[in-house]
Amino acid sequence: RRDGSRRGAAAPGMLALSITAVHAVAGGAGVFTSLGAESPAFTSARELTMRRLGESDILVSEACLGGMTWGSVQSDEQEAATQLSLAWDFGVNFFDTAEAYPVPLAKETFGATDRAFAKWRRATKMPRDRCVISTKVSGYNDRYTWMRESGEGTQLSKAQIRESIDASLARLETDYLDVVQLHWPERPLALTGPRGKGVAGEESNTRDERSRGITPIHEQVEAIAEAVEAGKVREWGLSNEDPAGVLAFRAAAEAIGLRPPAVVQNAYSLLQRADEYSLVPEALEPNADRPAISYLAYSPLSAGVLTGKYTKGAATDPRKGPKTRTRLGMFRGYEQSFLQTQGPKAVAAYVAVARKHRLKVTPSQLAIAHCASREFVTSTIIGATSTLQLAENLQAFSVEWDQQMEEDVLEVYRTFPDPWRVQVRGGG
């Protein structure tokens, strides 16, 4: 296949786990309740498809486990270890972290996700070459002064990229990183806010000032090239980028003989599909003059709202908002920004679609299976705050996406096109 898919190549496990086994891991907690019943897809088994990252020789599972909650109030180190072992047994070999994680970003928890992953790998004696680790260097922010030894805010200068990579190597207890991404762009972009207030990649309406200046793209690429040459980084990529940005990084890499970015990692879900109509065809798909770049989709559940758990309460009555342990409750104004859009109505419609297909999917599985069924998506990044949530999410990769599901989802999308963007300040 064009994206380098290989069914069964080097898969560490099979996508199968009994309800008894999950209960044992999760301490006997109840079964899935997204639709008021056990997940109908729970007992199916299929080996995860392995796919190539860009034009590299790195093979990753179609499911990637994200650790942005590990070490936070949502998931401690023990929960992280349990999730990692469960994902590995399902066949996941691809793991996503970032120097700034967990979220919300804070001095007290900075780097905890990396440390949790390293502790798990040490405890399980996991051979380094059997897992693929992707991490990220923080972009420009004057508030995140605790990440750098100098005490200044983060930015993508050569010195800070070097410092970030070295620190990540130390925390992750490894001598190389499979993928390093630039977490968010150096230049001012409108990445947050409701649809219609600027799309990801456009210059911010407020034109945020950069008091310490903006590092030119060619200097950012030169720093990555140095790390690749030193053997610290195998491949590199971008996150939260737009077509113009990706093309500019492609050109800068070509100018110095560096391989183009292997990946772009952006938010993609049933509520946020703009990339498939712009970024992918304009900047990622291969042609005679450029190689392919893999698309990694994060937040397929759109901060959890596509689970349907907010359709009663938070999504209908602002007085019954989510607790602070949930994504919507973690950030000031985040829940309200969701309620003020067409997002709640769109979610309710997608939950209705899942109910129609309840013999196959829960609302969570519908959202993840849709994402995984897109030809341009190389790997879908999933996360959870509990083992049972993770097991339900992993089972989505066993769902056979059919034409009726496609048509039902498309009908909702035509009514509520891209109603809400999941990105939030401080949310990684």
Secondary structure, DSSP 8 states (H G I E B T S, - for coil): -TT--EETTT-SS-B---HHHHHHHHTS-----TTSS--TTTT--B--EEEE-TTSS-EEESEEEE-TTBTSSSB-HHHHHHHHHHHHHHT--EEE--TT-SSS--TTTTTHHHHHHHHHHHHHT--GGGSEEEEEE---BSS-GGGSTT---B---HHHHHHHHHHHHHHHT-S-EEEEEE-S-SS----SSSTTS--TTS--TT----TT----HHHHHHHHHHHHHTTSEEEEEEES--HHHHHHHHHHHHHTT----SEEEEE-BTTB-GGGGTHIIIIIS-BTTB---EEEEE-TTTTTGGGSTTTTTTTT-GGG---TTSHHHHSTTHHHHHHTSSHHHHHHHHHHHHHHTTTT--HHHHHHHHHHH-TTEEEEEE--SSHHHHHHHHHGGG----HHHHHHHHHHHHHSSS------TT--
